[in-house]
Amino acid sequence: MDGKKVVPLEDRLPQLKKERKQKANRRFAFYASVFFLLILIVVYVQSPLSKVQDITVSGQQLVDSGKVISASGISADTHVWDIRAEDAEKRIEKLPTVQKASVRSHFPNRVTIRIQEYKRKAYLYKGGGYVPILQNGTMLKKIPNGKLPVDAPVLFGFNHPSALKTIAEGLGKIPQQVIHSISDIHYISKPPGEDNLLLYMNDGNRVVASTDTFEKNITLYPEIADHLPENGPRGTIHLSVGSYFVPDNAQGTEEGSEQ
């Protein structure tokens, strides 16, 4: 212990006491903070402050925001901490125009709902007017008289809901370029599995297809049309079992009877 200064214990006691007191104060402050935090949490959970005060809906164009909120099951009586986002989203997605929903709660009492709606993919000619059809087959209100369908094919003769749904879903999956090339789609009553669709294209050609294979085969149209003579006759492209083109001057009156 040569060269080292020995501090008597009685001289160190005040410093040790001071350090112990500081540790005790810090420990007390920590436990007090935790205690008051728990008190605040209990007060928040039990008080009206934790009930939903504001619900914001975005992304809706076809459905009223009130219907979205009602479908979510969230109201002013709902506590924020009691919201089950996944369950609320599933309830909202049951609305016929809603494809996807996202529900988020924000402290202290705010909820945001964002929806993605099905897109309009066609118009059904019905009762002398045009009814917008969404990609899941849902029919909207008839457009006002005097207005004409734009940017989507017009469907004729689709009196069978299953056929209408199949075509709407198919239009929802094919490229927009192909959709824009279609003017009208006519449903022809034939036995299942046979060609029951007649499409009038914007370039003057027609397409004969089947409801069952429409979604897959109609995507071939742009490539087939590109290989036709630029100034050649218009005609009918068959897209069922294989694909082939029959010009108008080779069809006689057969095509006229199908129209």
N, C-alpha and C positions, 0 to 999 in steps of 0.2 A: 504494500500500500504506500510505498515511498513516492513522494511527489504528488499524491492525491490528498485533497482536503476533505476531511471527514466532517459532515454536517450532523450535528447532534439531532436526535429524534425529536426533542422538544422544539427545535427550530423548524422542523419540517411539518409538524402537526397542523399549523394554520393553513399551509398550502394544500395539504391533503384534504382537510375539511372543506376548503374552498372548491377543490375539484369535485369532491363528492356532492357538494351542494349543487354545482352546475349540472352534473349528470342527473341528479334527481329532478332538477327544474326542467331539463330537456325531456326526461321521461314523462314527467307530469304534463308538459305541453303537448307531447305526442298523444298520450292517452286522452287528454281533454279534447284535442282536435278530432280524434276518431269518434269519441263519444258525441260531440256536437254534430259531426258529419252524419252519424247514424240517426240522430234526432231529426236533422234536416230532411234526410231521406224518408223517414217515417212520416213526417209532417207533409212532405210533397206527395207521397203515395196516397195518403188519406185525405188530402185536401182537394178542392175543386180545381186547383192549379194544374193537377195532373190529367184532368179531363180535356179532351180534344176541343180546342178553341177555333182552329182554322184548318180547313181542308181545301187544298188547291188541286184542280184537275187540269191536265194539259194533254194535247195531242188529239182531242176529240173534235170531229167535224160532223159526223153523222149521228151521233148520239148525244143527248142532253147531259151536261155534267151532273145534274141532279140524279139522273138514273144511274150514273156510274157510282156516285156516292152511296145511293141507296143499295145498290147491288153489293158494294163492299162490306156492308154490315157495320160500318163505322159511323158513329153519331156523336152528338155533343155529350152523351152519357157514357161514352167509351173512355176508359183510362188509357193514356198513351202506352203505359207499360203492359197493358193487357191486349194490345194489338198483335195478331198473328198474321204477318204480312203474306205468307204463302197461301193461307186459307182465304184471305181477302182477295188476292190475285185470282185464285181459281173461281171465286164467285163472280168477279167482274168479267172474266173470260167466257162466262156462260152467256153473256149478252150477245145477240146474233151478229152485231157489227164489230165486235172487239176480238182481235186476233191475239194480242199480248198485253198484259198489264203489269205494272211495277208499282208497289206500295212501299213508301218509306215514312217512318216516323222521326220527328226531330224534336229534341228537347227545347223548351219544356212541354209544349202542347200543340205542336203543328204536325200535319200529315200532308204529304204530297203523293198524288196518284198520277202516273203517266201511262197513257194507253197508246197502243198501235192498232189502228183499225184495218179491217179488210179493204182492199182496193176495189174500186168499180172496174169490172172487166167486160161488161156487155150491157146491152139494152134489150129487153124483151118487148116485142110488139104485142100489145094486149089491149083489147077494148078501144081500139082506135087511137091509142097513145103509146108512149114508150116508158117502160119501167126499168130503172137502173138495177143491175144485177151485180152483187159483190162476188168475189172469187170463191166464197164458200157456198154460193147459191142463194144467199139471202136477197129477197126482193125489197127495194125501197119504195118510197112514194113515187107515183107517176110524175114525170117532169111536166111543167106547165104547158098548156096548149100553145102551139106556135113555135116552141123550141124544138130543135132537132138534135139527135144524138151526135156526139163528137168524140173522136179519139177512141172509139170502141165499136166492135161489130154489133149488128142488130140481129136478134134471134127471132125466127118465125116458126110457128107450129109446135113450140115446145110446151105441150100440155101435160107431159109426164115429169113430175118433180125430180125423179131419179136421173133422167136424161139431162135436165136443166142443171142439176148439181154437178154431174160429171163434166159437162162442157165448161161450166164456170170454173171448176177447179182446174181443168186442163188449161184454160186461158190464163189462169193465175200462175202457171208454171212454165209456159213457153216464153221465148224472148219477145220483148216489146216490138221488135222489128217485124216479127211474123204477125203479131196482132194487128199492127197498122196496115198490113197488106190485105186483111180480110174486110170485106164490106158487109156481107150478110151471111148468116148460117141458117139453112132451112132444115127442119127435122121432117123426115119422111117416114111414115109408119110402115115398118117392115119387120119380118121375124127377127128375133135376137141373133146377133152375130153377122147379119148382113149389112151392106152399105145403107145407112139410114141418114146420112148427112150430105147435103149439097151446099157447097160454099161458093159464093160469088166473090171473086178477088177484085181488088182495085185496079189491076192491070188488064182486066177484061177476060181473064181465064176463069174456069170453074174447077172445083175440086170435089170429087166424090170420095167419101170416107165413111168410116164406121165409128160410132160413139165409143166403142170399146178401145179402139187404137188411135183415136184422134190425137190425144196429147203427144204420143210418140211420133206419129207419122207426119203431122202437119209441119214439124220442124224441118222436114226434107224439102218443103216447097221452095224456099229461096234458091237453093242449089239447082233444083230441077228447072225453075223458071229462068235462071241465068243461062242454061244450056239450050233454051229454045231460040230459034231464029229471031233476031231483033225485030224485023219487019214481017215476020211470018204470020200466018193466020192464028187467031185465038182458038182455044179449044178446052177440052176437059182433061184434067190430070186425075188419074185413079190412084188412090193411096191406101189400098187395103192389103190384098195379097200381092206383094210386089208393087211396082209403080210404073205407070206408062202414060203416055200422052196421046190423045185422040183429037186431031184438029177438027174444027167445026165443019169443014167441007167434006169430012169423011163420016159424019154422024147422021146425016140425013135428018129425018124428023124425030129420031129417037130422043135426042136431047130436049127437043121442044115438048115432048110428051112428059118428060121428067119434071120440067119446070112447072 
